[in-house]
């Protein structure tokens, strides 16, 4: 309902209650995916998102979704659904994974179900998006980083293709997927989980409308967007006026120019107009590899950088989005892709460089704003593994989540260590070692954080993780896209970089061989992968970190005594206590201040 004067008025309490109920609907959808999803990437790692958009294709509620999945994308996919299927009916459902029509990337199969009232009017759309273990790519990975185009990538692309009519499956589409995907039963289980999540969302919204009326739900959407915009205005007005340009460089992968890809981000903050502009047009053209962003992930990555830099209490929906303007260029690696360039890894690597560029640019404007860089992905410890399980003699494919960290320091707090990557925001879960070994023929020999790999600062970035694992009783393939070897996550406002990524294979004869950053490799029975994921950047000078916190990190084995002194300027006695006098003198000297101040 766009006419403000005709909206039913709602009190603040009513807004809060309806908002909570809609978020509850989304959580019911998510719980369905978690409990009924067949693949480990869903039922253990939680790499999925659910949300509700209005009939005008505006994001209304997303609860505990992954930011890279929902800030932009659901709106674009809903528009594609309406464009391709103008006559929507109850019982319809559509499968969407086309990065050229609004989806994040081909691996994120999404079910869209329109919610129609008793008169057949389209009121809302529910979406259930789930990252798949396998989508029929030409190699057994959902991140085909070295695919020269979408044809080499090999995924089936569904631009809002109808898969249900009158609540019944259209079997032709299901058969196509089952014939193409390496683990058809697993995919079918995940498909049914997505359908169930969408139908539960539809059922709950119809029941809510029956209880309070569609006019109240329409009014809520309008008032909620206005309230969210007001909160966004308030947050932007606290930022200083300014413009900053930053760059974040992705390591060189196949299909990239020598030295990798520099992603430039121009950010302007105008508190008077309460607007933040992010310009990504000054970036290279689409590349002959799978690292190009989709329009959804380019817009979303820019917005993630903004939201990471302001008051976290601002609601994330179409109302607050009114205050962010993102400029994209068609045919750009960080813009709007042109078919047939591949967007296989659009949710992670380059997207992370965009978001990091935005939040470090805002940090340049003021101490107390923005964030450091979140560490890059995807190390082999979070790669896609495949093979034939000797225990069942059946093929398996799954993305493992054995370890990641990557969290960036903020102005007010140390990093959330298991952020994973900036678009994930810590919403995915690590695999339990026992379950990982139960479901796949692998043995995890060790999993740990790496000492002296945190991003030093007044507040610190996450340390690196290290995992030693390998196949058990068979050979396996691992696909991964490990950025951050040459260009580790940088700090902000004097903060230092976090630890770099790395990976090696330990052969049966004991030889240790360094692996390339981006590859699909065969690991033989008895061989081991040692995977190190990137840490996160620090915020503010390490010399300003509370010395007691440095001493605590030393006691925990995260920081060595030598690093405490060399990087933080903190002197510790034999008992681990801070030598206050020596520490003060050393820090004062390094800062170039009068020692008597």
Secondary structure by P-SEA (a helix, b strand, c coil): cccccccccccaaaaaaaaaaaaaaaaaaaaaaaaccccccccccccccccccccccccccccccccccccccaaaaaaaaaaacccccccbbbbbcccccccccccbbbbbbbbbcccccccbbbbbbbbcccccccccccccccccccccccccccccccccccccccaaaaaaaaaccccaaaaaaaaaaaaaaaaaaaaaaaaaaaaccaaaaaaaaaaaaaaaaaaaaaaaaacccbbbbbbbbcccccccccccbbbbbbbbbbccccbbbbbcccccccccccccccaaaaaaaaaaaaaacccccccccccccccbbbbbbcccccccccccccccccccaaaaaaaaaaaaaaaaaccccccccccccccccccccccccccccbbbbbbbcccccbbbbcccccccccccccccccccccccaaaaaaaccccccbbbbbcccccccccccbbbbbbbcccccbbbbbbbbcccccccbbbcccbbbcbbbbccccccccbbbbbccccccccccccccbbbbbbbbbccccccccaaaaaaaaaaccccccccccccccccccccccaaaaaaaaaaaaacccccc
